[in-house]
Amino acid sequence: MTITEQEYKDKKEYWDYQRKVEYNKEKLKNRINQYSTTEWGEEILFNSLWSNLEDKDYEEPTKGWIPINNDYRLWNESKPNEFNNSFNSLNELKKPKGRKVILRAKEK
């Protein structure tokens, strides 16, 4: 059941916060699935990490994000988008930064 326009207008702050929480849950689950190479179950790992997150650590949902859970979708949203996993921090560390420096000895 989606959030109707009237419900959203009546409790805008409430629904914005609930959607923010849902965004962060989806993002964490997505990262766990992406990097899951643990002996623990993914659900156990998610619960462990989620319980340690504080409200101040939540990120704002990106523009155009549509929740997977139908209960948090707005009346004007259709199907959810997939998270963009193109950024990989390990690959970014391996990339050279700046231009190559060549050292040359001075002639006397």
Secondary structure, 3 states (H helix, E strand, C coil): CCECHHHHHHCHHHHHHHHHHHHHHHHHHHHHHHHCCCCCCHHHHHHHHHHHCCHHHCCCCCCCCCCCCHHHCECCCCCCCCCCCCCCHHHHHHCCCCCCCCCCCCCC
